[in-house]
Amino acid sequence: MINRSTIWRACVPVFCSTLLLCSAHAQNISGPVDVQFYPSSLNSEFSNATRVQLGRVNLPGLTGLMLNQADPEPTRQFQLDAMQNQDAIRRYETRIRLLEENEGMFAQALYEPLLSAALLYQQQQQHIPALEIFDRAAQISKTANGLYSPDQISLAQHQLKSLKAIHDDQKILGLLERLVLIHQKYYGNDHTETAFALQELGVWKLNNFMASLKLHPDTRLVPALESGELEKQYTSYSPVIENLYDAQHTFIDAIQTVVSNQDFSDKRLYTLEDDLISTYYLNANHEQILNNPDAYWTASQRDFSSIKRFKTLGALPADFANGEAAYVRKLKYLERNAQATLGELSQTSLALADWYQLFGQYDKARAEREKLASTLQRANLSEAEIAELMLPESPVLLPTFLETPLSPRDFSTESTQGHIDLAIHINAWGKVSDVETLGVSDSTPQPVIDELISMVKAARFRVDSAEGSNNGIRYYYQYQ
């Protein structure tokens, strides 16, 4: 049975946040506290998650994931590389001065040493001098090869790396727009490479929308009087919201270009569709998101009320149908792609089932998974092979196309403060109905455990069966 205090703690995230700040202060953690969690699958079987006894769980195969002392060798290697880079930079600067004296400030021979020096500065994280030298190289390339050349594309990509490192958003946007223009001039408007330059611009706008939600209170819902009645009006013309819609239109234009060229084997086409699907999901849930930007990935009661209302009216939002169409397109791309694999087919079909689940279409989600299982059986795959494709070791957090606080991502155990082991039961609707703490690392603050449990209980996961499933997850945590 789940401890009553666990349930209570999971229901009061505001109180937990206050405790977390106090705990951080007690541990001398300076600055604003932001706890990041990184999940790993527990390689154990759970017959009933709610009956697992604390301290009596066998965790095979986890010794390699435990915290180890940092190896000092990489630090020595980094220092050695830095010294070699500084020597190389000095040699390039000497060569550049000689070329300027002998051949002039715009000599074509300057391009290669300038580019090499800029790249070395970039490796040293010295982005301001790197950007200045990239600019010089770009001017020389323009003089020799014109305004729109492959050199200009390559240089812009290098410049973007440094601009992103120093978070110069205004210059990033300008350079991304210039990259699209260069592609249009060099390749043409209808070329596949131009489409993917558009994708890069769209991804930046989408990410900017996500990052800006908390910074712009004018994006929230505001009450207004209209015709004597109180109605909710959206400030949908704010720059933040425009980023979302601009990204969506950009992705649509890019997809149309790639499809018209029938480049179905290009992996970037599939990520383009995923980017577009992300905008449909965000727009379909904009009311919840604008009211509470932290809740874009959770299943609030408002979601279920909306689903019930949509069912009563006999319709779902247009974004649902648009997202469904995008997944159907991805499946058709795979049919046209001779290099496609059963694994890619499985992931796309499961993602479509996830989409149905996110919008409360549980019968359609179950039918899509059954259809996939039949397809894999007809391909003469064994039960073990089918299970490997359809049932990953750890539960899949939804939505998979957006990064959330609990999303799987790369991390180093050396940079974490500790870990928390949980057993969870996921019901037939993808919600966590039971959660138990199996064990924690030494000195793990209770508020961090509370924060994790609260987030897990608010999350949605992929449904494995009509009966639900039991899972074990280890979450590493660190303070940012």
RAQUI-V72568 format. One line per field, one symbol per residue. burial: + if it has 24 or more other ideal C-beta (glycine too) atoms within 12 Angstrom, else -. A space follows every 50 residues. Layout:
BEGIN
burial=???
END
This chain:
BEGIN
burial=-+---+--++--+--++-+++-++--------+-++++++++-+-+--+- -+----+-+--+--+-------------------+---+--++--+--+- ------+--++-++++++++++++--+-+++-+++++++++------+-- ++++++++++++++------+++-++++++-+++-++----+++++++++ ++++++++++-++-----+++------------------++-++++++-+ +++++-+++---++-+-+++++++++++++++++++++++--+-+++++- --+--++--------++-++-+++-++-+++-++---------+++++++ ++++++++++++-++--++--++-++---------+--++++-+++++++ ++-+++++----+--++++++++++++-+++++++++++++--++-++++ ++++++++++++++---++++++++++++-
END
